[in-house]
Amino acid sequence: MGTIAMSSAVTRVRVDDEQRLYASILEIGVYLGLVVLLVTFALYVTGIVEPAVPIHALPEYWGLSAQQHLELINAQYLHREHALRREKAREALEQRAVIRQPLERSVRDDAVERRSGLPG
């Protein structure tokens, strides 16, 4: 087997002043982003700022496409006119009702089964 010779010499790389400036700007941006992240998380955890969509409502939206999800969230919780036209919001709400009905039936059936003691 051959051996690999390791050099103990350190190669010096010349770094321009512009690169140093860019690196320092990136470093400041990273730390500012981290501070904003931590502050907003603290606001959320303490309850000062509530989530746009209640946590208990999230499972209703898991199976939807991104477009359907955005339309329903906007129509139900955000109410932003510039994001959706009224017709699309109405369609999204109607579709949500169709999606919600089987979910409500399933929850109701599970509750009845638990009360009666009969397996599903």
C-alpha angles and dihedrals in degrees: 000000000000125000126228115229114223118209118220091200115112116222112223116218119202112232119197122226090245090057091050091049091049091049092051091049090051091049092052090048092051093051093046090050091050092051092049090048093051094045094050091046090051090050090051096045094048091050096240089122117035122212117261090235119039113244093235090058097054098089089061090065101042097095097047129101118251092257093050091045093053093045093050095044091050094046095045105035116004102042095197112167096197093057098054139021116236094249092055091048090052091049091049092052091049091050090049089055090053091049093045098052097069090043092053091046091051093050091046092049091050090052092050091049092051092050094047094042092228118138118240 
